[in-house]
Amino acid sequence: MSRPAPSPRHSAVWMLDKITGEGRMLQDLLAAGAVDRLDPADRARAQRLTTQTLRAMERADRLISRHVKKKPPLTIRNILRLATVELAYGGDAHGVVGEAVTLAGEGQRSQNYKGLVNAVLRKIAEEAPRSWNDLRVPRLPGWLRGPLLEAYGPGAVNGMEAAHFAGAPLDLTAKTDAAALAEATGGTLLPSGSVRLTDPGQVSALPGYAEGAFWVQDAAAAMPVRILDPKPGENVLDLCAAPGGKTLQIAASGASATALDLSAQRMQRVQENLERTGLAASCETGDALRHTGGPYDAILLDAPCSATGTLRRHPDLPFAKDGSDIGRLITLQGEMLDHALSLLKPGGRLMFCTCSLLPDEGECHVEEALLRHEGLVVDREALAQPGIDPAWITEEGGLRLRPDYWADQGGMDGFYMALLRKPG
């Protein structure tokens, strides 16, 4: 006889334990089946509870610390955090507190804390709705906040933190007609051509999903291919392709697309998206630094990076990373950029981009590449695209996007991109 499925709160606490205790990534937990036993609605709720709690954890801990003198075990802390966030956002106190106590009683180590959980949450149920918004917006981790303050100043960093705390809407890229997709889904057509939904529900239930009319892709992540502007008949390489949104954009343009990624599992996801959308690309699994194909008319290099620009979508990142791998990533990015240039035809163009907020992973690479490669130029004119504010263009001719941009429309991921042209 199979065990009953856990509740969304039970699953959320389990995932919070793995993220905050072991540094696991939420996407990895989901891929490993963390919520597979739940029905689709409960699956979505478990994910929502997890990400909400991660975003608001600093506030939750501040409230909890007023009533708990000695730090309890991790699972109890996460039960209290999740329940506090629910209560702060108007959750039913009876149901929230009741299940929190039940969850505390399920473990041998945690059942002795049932009384504490009950007592603390009853106080927080009265206090949270009144004092929640008086607490400061949760801050970025120190290893990231310091460099961002240096690069952008306190006003910009405060804006980014507000964007991260608010979370992210869902952005779609249309296969053909973005305006029609916006009308069909009830979304908003953004200036850049993406479609934004603030309350999308289940993605696979949206009009056009089964027919392959769109794919999920943040508005910022859709800009590199729009700037690269692949043309029908061109031979274009997507050098680090997974999860595949940019490959789909290239294929939809009519160009001959080659998608390369190191991970066979992630390339399978690219293939599945190509099949759903009815688009075609040559999919290869391999090391980007060893790729010898081409020469190509154009290359897109979305290089592996710290992913610090995606915190509004991935609030687990501050718990899984500490910045210690950034030096290694910067070296790898430079090597990939140089190798990509060697695969281009004379006069070909390379879109270099990273979903990082750190200039060392963006602007600095382009400045250094211009010194290393004689005749290499940055194509500033290519940035004259709908939705791009000229104020976002950087000194060396790249485009710096930040989460606090489009704040009144829901923000965007942090990204850097620059279009480089090889001498003819």
C-alpha positions as CSV (number, residue, x, y, z in Angstrom):
1,M,0.0,0.0,0.0
2,S,1.5,3.3,-1.1
3,R,2.0,6.1,1.5
4,P,-0.3,9.1,1.2
5,A,1.2,12.2,-0.5
6,P,2.7,14.7,1.9
7,S,1.0,18.1,2.2
8,P,2.4,21.1,0.4
9,R,3.7,22.6,3.7
10,H,5.4,19.3,4.6
11,S,7.1,19.3,1.2
12,A,8.1,22.9,1.5
13,V,9.7,22.4,4.9
14,W,11.6,19.4,3.6
15,M,12.9,21.5,0.7
16,L,13.8,24.4,3.0
17,D,15.8,22.0,5.1
18,K,17.8,20.8,2.1
19,I,18.4,24.3,0.8
20,T,19.3,26.0,4.1
21,G,21.0,23.0,5.7
22,E,22.8,21.4,2.7
23,G,23.1,24.2,0.2
24,R,21.0,22.3,-2.3
25,M,19.4,24.2,-5.3
26,L,15.6,24.2,-5.5
27,Q,15.7,23.2,-9.2
28,D,17.8,20.2,-8.4
29,L,15.4,19.1,-5.7
30,L,12.5,19.4,-8.0
31,A,14.3,17.6,-10.8
32,A,15.0,14.8,-8.3
33,G,11.3,14.4,-7.6
34,A,10.8,16.4,-4.4
35,V,7.2,17.2,-5.2
36,D,6.3,14.4,-7.7
37,R,3.8,12.7,-5.4
38,L,1.7,15.9,-5.1
39,D,-1.0,16.8,-7.6
40,P,-0.2,19.8,-9.9
41,A,-2.0,22.4,-7.7
42,D,-0.3,21.2,-4.5
43,R,3.0,20.9,-6.4
44,A,2.7,24.6,-7.4
45,R,1.8,25.6,-3.8
46,A,4.7,23.7,-2.3
47,Q,7.1,25.6,-4.6
48,R,5.4,28.9,-3.9
49,L,5.6,28.4,-0.1
50,T,9.3,27.5,-0.4
51,T,10.3,30.5,-2.6
52,Q,8.1,32.9,-0.5
53,T,9.8,31.7,2.7
54,L,13.3,32.0,1.2
55,R,12.6,35.6,0.0
56,A,11.2,36.7,3.3
57,M,13.5,34.7,5.6
58,E,15.3,37.7,7.1
59,R,12.0,39.3,8.1
60,A,10.6,36.0,9.4
61,D,13.8,35.4,11.5
62,R,13.5,38.9,13.0
63,L,9.9,38.2,14.2
64,I,10.8,34.8,15.5
65,S,13.8,36.0,17.4
66,R,11.6,38.2,19.5
67,H,10.0,35.1,21.0
68,V,12.7,32.4,20.9
69,K,15.8,32.9,23.0
70,K,17.7,29.7,22.0
71,K,17.9,28.7,18.4
72,P,15.9,25.5,17.8
73,P,16.9,22.7,15.4
74,L,16.9,23.5,11.6
75,T,13.6,21.8,10.9
76,I,11.8,23.6,13.7
77,R,13.3,26.9,12.5
78,N,12.0,26.2,9.0
79,I,8.5,25.3,10.2
80,L,8.4,28.6,12.2
81,R,9.7,30.5,9.2
82,L,7.2,29.1,6.7
83,A,4.3,29.6,9.1
84,T,5.4,33.1,10.0
85,V,5.5,34.1,6.3
86,E,2.1,32.6,5.7
87,L,0.6,34.4,8.7
88,A,2.2,37.7,7.6
89,Y,0.6,37.4,4.2
90,G,-2.9,36.7,5.7
91,G,-2.9,33.0,6.1
92,D,-5.6,31.4,8.3
93,A,-4.1,31.4,11.7
94,H,-6.0,28.2,12.9
95,G,-4.9,26.2,9.8
96,V,-1.3,27.5,9.7
97,V,-0.6,27.1,13.4
98,G,-2.3,23.7,13.5
99,E,-0.3,22.2,10.7
100,A,2.9,23.7,11.9
101,V,2.4,21.9,15.3
102,T,1.6,18.7,13.4
103,L,4.7,19.0,11.3
104,A,6.8,19.5,14.4
105,G,5.4,16.3,15.9
106,E,6.3,14.2,13.0
107,G,10.0,13.9,13.7
108,Q,11.7,12.2,16.7
109,R,14.0,15.2,17.2
110,S,11.4,17.8,16.6
111,Q,8.3,16.5,18.5
112,N,9.5,18.0,21.8
113,Y,9.2,21.4,20.2
114,K,5.4,21.2,19.5
115,G,4.6,23.4,22.5
116,L,7.2,26.0,21.5
117,V,5.9,26.1,17.9
118,N,2.4,26.5,19.1
119,A,3.2,29.2,21.6
120,V,5.5,31.2,19.3
121,L,3.1,31.1,16.3
122,R,0.1,32.2,18.3
123,K,2.0,35.3,19.3
124,I,3.2,35.9,15.7
125,A,-0.3,35.4,14.4
126,E,-1.3,38.5,16.3
127,E,1.9,40.4,15.6
128,A,2.9,39.6,12.0
129,P,0.0,41.3,10.1
130,R,0.6,44.5,12.1
131,S,4.5,44.7,12.1
132,W,5.6,42.8,9.0
133,N,5.8,45.8,6.7
134,D,7.7,47.8,9.3
135,L,10.7,45.5,8.9
136,R,13.3,46.3,6.4
137,V,13.4,44.7,2.9
138,P,15.6,41.6,3.2
139,R,19.2,42.3,2.2
140,L,21.4,40.5,-0.3
141,P,24.1,38.3,1.2
142,G,27.2,40.1,2.1
143,W,29.4,38.4,-0.5
144,L,27.2,39.9,-3.2
145,R,26.0,43.1,-1.6
146,G,29.5,44.6,-1.1
147,P,30.6,44.3,-4.8
148,L,27.2,45.6,-5.9
149,L,27.4,48.6,-3.6
150,E,30.8,49.4,-5.1
151,A,29.6,49.0,-8.7
152,Y,26.2,50.7,-8.5
153,G,25.7,52.6,-5.2
154,P,23.2,52.2,-2.4
155,G,20.2,53.5,-4.2
156,A,20.5,50.9,-7.0
157,V,21.2,48.1,-4.6
158,N,18.1,49.0,-2.5
159,G,16.1,48.9,-5.7
160,M,17.5,45.4,-6.6
161,E,16.7,44.1,-3.1
162,A,13.1,45.4,-3.4
163,A,12.8,43.6,-6.8
164,H,14.2,40.4,-5.3
165,F,11.8,40.6,-2.4
166,A,8.8,41.2,-4.7
167,G,9.7,38.1,-6.8
168,A,9.2,37.7,-10.5
169,P,6.2,37.6,-12.9
170,L,6.2,35.0,-15.7
171,D,7.6,36.1,-19.1
172,L,6.9,34.3,-22.3
173,T,8.5,34.5,-25.7
174,A,6.1,34.0,-28.6
175,K,7.1,31.8,-31.5
176,T,5.5,34.2,-34.0
177,D,2.9,36.7,-32.9
178,A,3.6,38.3,-29.5
179,A,0.5,40.5,-29.6
180,A,-1.8,37.6,-30.3
181,L,-0.1,35.6,-27.4
182,A,-0.7,38.5,-25.0
183,E,-4.3,38.6,-26.0
184,A,-4.8,34.9,-25.7
185,T,-3.1,34.6,-22.3
186,G,-4.4,37.9,-20.8
187,G,-0.8,39.0,-20.5
188,T,0.9,42.4,-21.1
189,L,3.0,43.0,-24.2
190,L,6.3,44.5,-22.9
191,P,8.2,47.1,-24.9
192,S,10.9,44.6,-25.8
193,G,8.4,42.1,-27.3
194,S,8.0,39.6,-24.4
195,V,4.6,38.8,-22.9
196,R,4.3,39.2,-19.1
197,L,1.8,37.4,-16.9
198,T,1.5,38.3,-13.2
199,D,-0.7,35.4,-12.1
200,P,-0.2,32.7,-14.7
201,G,-1.3,29.6,-12.9
202,Q,0.0,26.3,-14.4
203,V,2.1,27.1,-17.5
204,S,1.1,23.9,-19.3
205,A,-2.6,25.0,-19.0
206,L,-2.0,28.3,-20.8
207,P,-3.5,28.8,-24.2
208,G,-1.0,27.9,-26.9
209,Y,1.3,25.8,-24.7
210,A,0.4,22.4,-26.2
211,E,0.6,24.0,-29.7
212,G,4.1,25.3,-29.0
213,A,3.1,28.9,-29.5
214,F,5.5,30.1,-26.8
215,W,8.2,29.3,-24.2
216,V,9.0,30.6,-20.8
217,Q,11.9,33.1,-20.9
218,D,12.6,36.3,-18.8
219,A,12.3,39.5,-20.8
220,A,16.0,40.2,-20.1
221,A,17.1,36.8,-21.3
222,A,15.2,37.2,-24.6
223,M,17.2,40.4,-25.5
224,P,20.5,38.8,-26.5
225,V,19.1,37.0,-29.5
226,R,17.0,40.0,-30.5
227,I,20.3,42.0,-30.6
228,L,22.2,39.3,-32.4
229,D,19.4,39.3,-35.0
230,P,20.0,36.0,-36.7
231,K,18.8,35.8,-40.3
232,P,17.3,33.0,-42.4
233,G,20.1,30.9,-43.9
234,E,22.8,31.9,-41.4
235,N,24.7,29.3,-39.5
236,V,24.3,30.2,-35.8
237,L,25.8,28.4,-32.8
238,D,24.3,28.6,-29.3
239,L,27.4,27.6,-27.4
240,C,25.9,27.0,-23.9
241,A,22.3,26.2,-25.0
242,A,20.4,24.7,-22.1
243,P,17.6,25.2,-21.1
244,G,17.1,26.3,-24.7
245,G,15.1,29.5,-24.8
246,K,17.7,31.3,-26.9
247,T,18.1,28.2,-29.2
248,L,14.3,28.4,-29.8
249,Q,14.6,32.1,-30.7
250,I,17.4,31.4,-33.2
251,A,15.5,28.5,-34.7
252,A,12.3,30.6,-35.0
253,S,14.3,33.3,-36.9
254,G,14.9,30.8,-39.8
255,A,18.6,30.5,-39.1
256,S,20.3,27.1,-39.1
257,A,20.8,26.6,-35.3
258,T,23.3,24.4,-33.6
259,A,22.7,24.0,-29.9
260,L,25.7,22.8,-27.7
261,D,25.7,22.0,-24.0
262,L,27.9,20.0,-21.6
263,S,25.0,18.3,-19.9
264,A,23.1,15.5,-21.8
265,Q,20.2,15.8,-19.3
266,R,19.9,19.5,-20.0
267,M,20.2,19.0,-23.7
268,Q,17.3,16.5,-23.5
269,R,15.2,19.4,-22.2
270,V,16.2,21.6,-25.2
271,Q,15.2,18.8,-27.5
272,E,11.8,18.4,-25.8
273,N,11.2,22.2,-26.2
274,L,12.1,22.0,-29.8
275,E,9.7,19.2,-30.4
276,R,6.9,21.0,-28.5
277,T,7.3,24.1,-30.5
278,G,7.9,22.4,-33.9
279,L,11.2,24.1,-34.3
280,A,14.4,22.5,-35.6
281,A,18.0,22.7,-34.4
282,S,21.1,20.4,-34.4
283,C,21.6,19.4,-30.8
284,E,25.1,18.4,-29.6
285,T,26.4,17.4,-26.2
286,G,30.0,18.4,-25.5
287,D,32.5,20.8,-24.0
288,A,32.2,24.3,-25.5
289,L,36.0,24.8,-25.2
290,R,36.6,21.7,-27.4
291,H,34.0,22.5,-30.0
292,T,35.5,22.7,-33.5
293,G,32.5,23.2,-35.8
294,G,31.8,26.2,-38.0
295,P,33.0,28.6,-39.0
296,Y,29.8,30.3,-38.0
297,D,28.1,33.5,-39.2
298,A,27.0,34.2,-35.6
299,I,27.5,32.7,-32.1
300,L,25.6,33.2,-28.9
301,L,27.7,32.6,-25.8
302,D,25.6,32.8,-22.6
303,A,28.6,31.9,-20.5
304,P,28.4,29.9,-17.2
305,C,28.3,32.5,-14.4
306,S,27.4,33.3,-10.8
307,A,23.7,33.7,-11.9
308,T,23.4,36.6,-9.5
309,G,21.1,38.3,-11.9
310,T,18.4,35.7,-11.4
311,L,17.9,35.9,-7.6
312,R,14.4,37.3,-8.0
313,R,13.5,34.0,-9.6
314,H,15.9,31.8,-7.6
315,P,15.9,33.0,-3.9
316,D,17.7,29.8,-3.0
317,L,20.9,31.0,-4.6
318,P,22.1,33.0,-1.5
319,F,21.9,29.7,0.5
320,A,23.6,27.5,-2.1
321,K,26.4,29.9,-3.0
322,D,28.9,32.0,-1.2
323,G,30.8,33.6,-4.1
324,S,33.8,31.3,-3.7
325,D,33.5,30.0,-7.3
326,I,33.4,33.4,-9.0
327,G,37.1,33.6,-9.7
328,R,37.0,30.2,-11.5
329,L,34.0,31.3,-13.5
330,I,35.6,34.5,-14.6
331,T,38.6,32.6,-15.9
332,L,36.3,30.1,-17.7
333,Q,34.2,32.9,-19.2
334,G,37.4,34.5,-20.7
335,E,38.5,31.2,-22.2
336,M,35.1,30.6,-23.7
337,L,34.9,34.1,-25.2
338,D,38.3,33.7,-26.9
339,H,37.4,30.2,-28.2
340,A,34.1,31.4,-29.5
341,L,35.8,34.1,-31.5
342,S,38.0,31.5,-33.1
343,L,34.9,29.7,-34.4
344,L,33.5,32.8,-36.2
345,K,33.8,33.6,-39.9
346,P,35.7,36.8,-40.7
347,G,33.2,39.6,-40.2
348,G,31.0,37.3,-38.0
349,R,29.4,38.5,-34.8
350,L,29.5,37.1,-31.3
351,M,26.9,37.9,-28.6
352,F,28.6,37.5,-25.3
353,C,26.3,37.5,-22.3
354,T,26.0,36.5,-18.6
355,C,23.1,36.5,-16.2
356,S,25.3,38.1,-13.6
357,L,25.2,41.5,-11.9
358,L,28.9,41.6,-11.4
359,P,30.9,43.8,-13.8
360,D,33.8,41.3,-13.5
361,E,31.6,38.8,-15.3
362,G,30.4,41.3,-18.0
363,E,31.8,44.7,-18.8
364,C,35.4,43.8,-17.8
365,H,35.5,40.8,-20.1
366,V,34.6,42.9,-23.1
367,E,37.1,45.6,-22.2
368,E,39.8,43.0,-22.0
369,A,38.7,41.1,-25.2
370,L,39.1,44.4,-27.2
371,L,42.7,44.6,-26.0
372,R,43.5,41.0,-26.7
373,H,41.9,40.8,-30.2
374,E,43.1,43.3,-32.8
375,G,40.3,44.7,-34.9
376,L,37.5,43.4,-32.7
377,V,34.7,46.0,-32.2
378,V,31.6,46.4,-30.2
379,D,28.4,47.0,-32.3
380,R,26.6,49.7,-30.4
381,E,24.1,50.3,-33.2
382,A,22.7,46.8,-32.7
383,L,21.4,47.9,-29.3
384,A,18.8,50.2,-31.0
385,Q,16.0,47.7,-30.1
386,P,12.5,48.3,-28.9
387,G,12.4,48.4,-25.1
388,I,16.1,49.2,-24.6
389,D,16.7,52.5,-22.7
390,P,19.9,54.2,-24.0
391,A,20.8,54.8,-20.4
392,W,21.4,51.1,-20.0
393,I,24.3,51.1,-22.5
394,T,27.6,51.0,-20.8
395,E,30.9,52.8,-21.6
396,E,32.4,50.0,-23.6
397,G,29.2,49.5,-25.7
398,G,27.5,46.7,-23.9
399,L,24.1,46.5,-22.3
400,R,23.7,46.3,-18.5
401,L,20.3,45.2,-17.3
402,R,19.3,45.2,-13.6
403,P,16.4,43.8,-11.5
404,D,15.4,47.4,-10.5
405,Y,14.8,48.4,-14.1
406,W,11.1,48.4,-15.2
407,A,10.3,48.4,-11.5
408,D,6.7,49.6,-12.2
409,Q,6.2,46.7,-14.6
410,G,7.6,43.9,-12.4
411,G,11.4,44.3,-13.0
412,M,13.7,42.0,-15.0
413,D,16.6,39.6,-14.5
414,G,20.0,41.1,-14.2
415,F,22.0,40.5,-17.4
416,Y,25.0,41.8,-19.3
417,M,25.4,41.5,-23.0
418,A,27.5,42.9,-25.8
419,L,27.6,42.2,-29.5
420,L,31.2,41.8,-30.8
421,R,32.2,41.9,-34.5
422,K,35.2,40.0,-35.7
423,P,37.3,41.8,-38.3
424,G,36.6,40.8,-42.0
